[in-house]
């Protein structure tokens, strides 16, 4: 009787698509070269088809063509994911409903959560409410058997029973996040009553141009703290995390910091080169970029500088005698 062969934790990949690399090329072509059921977690932040100016991709296609293209690469992700794997999709309003239906009805993914990522520094609009969110869909292949690290203390959050009521029934390790609808946290007088980390409307600042975390060569960048929540709950150390639209390399960067294997696909040669340099400078165990608590890091509007106060300061300075004012060097 033949001995049963021990299955490797990560099946070897065909030459040219090895783990722990950013691969430059079309995601459909690269996905087709991956082995079946070889990836533990896939995260995709694809082009939104809204006319954004990318380096090597035209972001404006007919609606049906865009949806069909998305169904193709989502289908490939379904094939390469392990039976216990998860697929997370970040998408804007325009095609959120279409892609959720495509992933579930056409491809066969099972939806687990519809999370809203609420961010600050949103787009200012003139004739509609300002958009300040992105949809995060969590899909799995098997509703009953998939990786979800519910007991990870860095995923769980304190419960109201523990924080507010002193209830002895409160779980000492906290609880899993859920959902809510809230105003901007920095506008609330009581920040303790603002958007909480247990809510599944997740509050993380967009990576603005002035942020240390910002990679200056890419305009759409996922925050490392947000990616860490997804990677921690839907994968384990040593698992393979795949991003078919690598962009700035945020997914791979966080995966590497958290001790996962990683793989990124990127159409743009320029983006792929920069992302590879970013990854080369990272070591497993390095700290994540960005604030752990975006609520506490938000500046309070109550303590901000008002226009009338600024004008009053200017007038006060103007009334001072010349000899009392600091003069520029050389005067």
C-alpha positions in Angstrom: 0.0 0.0 0.0 1.4 3.3 -1.0 2.2 5.9 1.7 0.1 9.0 1.7 2.2 12.0 0.7 2.4 14.8 3.1 0.9 17.9 1.6 3.2 21.0 1.7 1.8 24.1 3.5 2.5 26.2 0.3 2.5 24.3 -3.0 5.5 25.3 -5.2 4.6 27.8 -7.8 5.5 27.7 -11.5 8.7 29.6 -12.3 8.3 33.3 -12.4 5.5 33.7 -9.8 7.4 32.7 -6.7 6.1 34.0 -3.3 7.7 37.0 -1.6 8.0 39.0 -4.8 6.2 41.8 -6.6 5.6 40.5 -10.2 5.1 43.0 -13.0 2.5 42.0 -15.5 -1.2 41.6 -16.2 -3.0 40.1 -13.2 -5.1 37.7 -15.3 -2.0 36.2 -17.0 -0.2 35.9 -13.7 -3.1 34.4 -11.9 -3.5 31.8 -14.6 0.0 30.6 -13.8 -0.7 30.0 -10.1 -1.5 26.5 -8.8 -5.1 25.7 -7.7 -5.8 26.3 -4.0 -2.3 27.7 -3.3 -3.2 31.1 -1.6 -4.6 31.6 1.9 -5.8 35.2 1.6 -6.4 37.5 -1.3 -6.9 41.2 -1.0 -7.9 43.3 -4.1 -8.2 47.1 -4.4 -8.8 47.2 -8.2 -9.2 50.3 -10.3 -12.7 51.7 -9.7 -13.5 52.5 -13.4 -14.0 56.2 -12.6 -11.3 57.7 -14.8 -8.4 57.9 -12.3 -5.1 58.5 -14.0 -2.9 55.5 -13.5 0.6 55.0 -14.8 -0.2 52.0 -17.2 -4.0 51.4 -17.0 -6.9 53.1 -18.7 -9.6 53.5 -15.9 -12.6 54.1 -18.0 -14.4 51.3 -19.7 -18.0 50.4 -20.6 -19.9 49.2 -17.5 -20.5 45.7 -18.8 -16.9 45.3 -20.0 -15.5 46.4 -16.6 -17.9 44.0 -14.7 -17.0 41.1 -16.9 -13.3 41.8 -16.5 -13.7 41.9 -12.7 -15.7 38.6 -12.8 -12.7 37.1 -14.7 -10.0 37.9 -12.1 -12.4 37.2 -9.2 -13.0 33.8 -10.7 -9.2 33.2 -10.9 -8.9 34.2 -7.2 -11.6 31.7 -6.3 -9.6 29.0 -8.1 -6.3 29.8 -6.4 -7.7 30.2 -2.9 -7.5 27.3 -0.5 -10.8 25.9 0.7 -10.3 27.8 4.0 -9.2 31.0 2.3 -10.7 34.5 2.3 -11.1 37.1 -0.4 -11.4 40.8 0.6 -12.4 43.4 -2.0 -12.1 47.2 -1.6 -14.4 49.0 -4.1 -16.2 52.4 -4.4 -19.9 53.1 -4.7 -20.2 53.0 -8.5 -19.7 49.2 -8.9 -20.0 47.9 -5.3 -23.3 46.2 -5.8 -22.3 44.8 -9.2 -19.1 43.3 -8.0 -20.7 41.8 -4.9 -23.3 40.1 -7.1 -20.7 39.0 -9.5 -18.5 37.5 -6.8 -21.4 35.7 -5.2 -23.8 34.8 -8.0 -21.4 34.3 -10.9 -18.2 33.1 -9.3 -19.5 31.3 -6.2 -17.9 33.2 -3.3 -19.9 33.2 -0.1 -20.3 36.7 1.4 -19.4 37.1 5.1 -19.3 40.8 5.8 -20.0 44.1 4.1 -17.6 46.5 6.0 -17.5 50.2 5.4 -14.1 51.9 5.7 -14.9 55.5 6.8 -12.0 57.9 6.3 -11.1 61.5 6.9 -9.7 63.8 4.1 -12.5 62.8 1.8 -13.3 64.4 -1.6 -15.1 67.7 -1.2 -18.3 67.8 -3.4 -20.5 70.7 -4.5 -23.8 69.1 -5.4 -23.9 66.0 -3.3 -22.8 64.8 0.1 -19.1 64.4 0.4 -17.9 60.8 -0.1 -15.8 59.6 2.8 -16.0 55.8 2.6 -15.0 52.7 0.7 -16.8 49.3 0.7 -14.8 46.3 2.0 -16.4 43.0 1.1 -15.3 39.8 2.9 -15.9 36.6 0.9 -15.0 33.0 1.7 -15.2 29.7 -0.2 -16.7 27.8 2.8 -19.1 29.5 5.2 -18.4 26.9 7.9 -14.7 26.3 7.5 -12.5 29.3 6.8 -9.7 31.2 8.6 -11.1 33.8 11.0 -9.0 34.5 14.1 -11.8 35.5 16.3 -9.7 35.2 19.5 -6.7 37.3 18.3 -6.5 40.1 21.0 -5.3 42.5 18.3 -8.5 41.9 16.4 -10.9 42.0 19.3 -12.0 45.2 21.1 -13.3 46.0 24.6 -17.1 45.6 25.0 -19.6 48.1 26.4 -20.2 45.7 29.2 -16.6 46.0 30.2 -16.1 49.7 29.5 -19.4 51.2 30.6 -21.4 48.8 32.8 -18.7 46.9 34.8 -20.6 43.8 34.0 -19.0 40.6 35.3 -20.3 38.7 32.2 -18.0 40.7 29.9 -15.5 38.6 28.1 -12.1 39.6 29.4 -10.5 39.3 26.0 -13.1 41.7 24.5 -15.5 41.1 21.5 -15.5 41.2 17.8 -16.3 44.4 15.9 -19.8 45.2 14.6 -21.4 48.1 12.7 -22.6 51.7 13.3 -23.3 55.1 11.6 -21.5 58.1 13.0 -20.4 61.7 12.3 -16.8 62.6 11.9 -15.1 61.7 15.3 -13.2 65.0 15.6 -16.4 67.0 15.4 -17.9 65.2 18.4 -17.6 66.9 21.8 -17.2 63.6 23.6 -14.6 61.6 21.7 -15.3 58.6 23.9 -18.7 58.4 22.4 -17.4 58.6 18.8 -16.8 55.9 16.3 -15.4 52.9 18.2 -12.9 50.3 17.0 -15.5 47.6 17.6 -17.8 49.0 14.9 -17.7 47.6 11.4 -17.8 51.1 10.0 -14.0 51.2 10.3 -12.5 54.7 10.8 -9.0 55.0 9.4 -7.6 58.2 7.9 -6.8 58.1 4.2 -3.1 58.2 3.6 -2.8 61.9 2.8 0.1 63.6 1.0 1.6 65.0 4.2 1.7 61.6 6.0 5.0 59.9 6.7 3.4 56.6 5.5 2.7 58.1 2.0 4.5 56.7 -0.9 4.8 59.8 -3.1 4.7 57.9 -6.4 1.2 56.4 -6.0 -2.1 58.2 -5.5 -4.2 55.4 -4.1 -2.7 53.9 -0.9 -4.3 51.6 1.7 -3.4 52.4 5.3 -1.2 49.8 7.0 -3.4 49.7 10.2 -6.5 48.8 8.1 -4.7 46.2 6.2 -3.3 44.7 9.4 -6.8 44.1 10.8 -7.8 42.2 7.6 -4.5 40.2 7.5 -4.6 39.3 11.2 -8.1 38.0 11.2 -8.1 36.2 7.8 -4.6 34.5 7.8 -2.0 33.0 10.1 1.8 33.4 10.3 3.4 31.7 7.3 0.3 31.9 5.2 0.5 33.3 1.6 -1.2 36.7 1.1 -1.9 37.7 -2.5 -2.7 41.2 -3.9 -3.4 41.1 -7.7 -3.3 45.0 -7.8 -0.3 45.7 -5.8 0.0 49.4 -6.4 2.0 51.0 -3.6 2.7 47.5 -2.1 0.8 48.2 1.1 -0.8 44.7 1.3 2.6 43.0 0.8 4.3 45.4 3.2 1.9 44.6 6.1 1.9 40.9 5.3 5.7 40.8 5.5 5.7 42.8 8.8 3.2 40.3 10.3 5.2 37.3 9.3 3.2 36.1 6.3 4.4 35.1 2.9 3.3 37.6 0.3 2.9 38.0 -3.4 1.9 41.1 -5.5 1.0 41.6 -9.1 1.3 45.0 -10.7 0.7 46.1 -14.3 2.8 49.2 -14.1 6.6 48.6 -14.4 7.2 51.9 -12.5 4.8 51.0 -9.6 6.2 47.4 -9.4 9.8 48.7 -9.1 8.9 51.2 -6.4 6.9 48.6 -4.5 9.7 46.1 -4.6 12.1 48.7 -3.2 9.6 49.4 -0.4 9.4 45.7 0.4 13.2 45.3 0.4 13.5 47.8 3.2 11.0 46.0 5.4 11.8 43.1 7.9 9.3 40.8 9.6 8.3 42.2 12.9 8.8 45.9 11.9 6.2 48.2 13.4 3.2 49.2 11.3 2.9 52.8 10.0 0.1 55.0 11.0 -1.7 55.6 14.3 -3.2 52.5 16.1 -6.2 54.6 17.3 -7.4 57.0 14.6 -9.9 58.5 17.0 -7.3 59.7 19.5 -5.0 60.9 16.8 -7.6 63.1 15.2 -7.2 66.8 16.1 -10.1 68.1 18.2 -12.1 70.9 16.5 -12.9 72.2 20.0 -9.3 73.0 20.5 -8.6 74.3 17.0 -7.7 77.8 15.8 -10.8 79.8 14.7 -10.5 82.4 11.9 -11.6 85.2 14.3 -8.8 84.2 16.7 -6.2 84.2 13.9 -7.3 87.7 12.9 -7.2 88.9 16.5 -3.6 87.7 16.8 -2.6 89.5 13.6 -4.1 92.8 14.9 -2.4 92.4 18.2 1.0 91.8 16.6 0.5 94.8 14.3 -0.1 97.2 17.2 3.2 96.3 18.9 6.0 98.9 18.5 8.6 98.1 15.9 11.3 97.6 18.5 9.3 94.9 20.3 8.8 92.9 17.1 11.3 90.3 15.9 12.9 91.7 12.8 14.3 89.6 10.0 18.0 89.0 10.0 19.8 92.0 8.4 17.3 94.7 9.1 
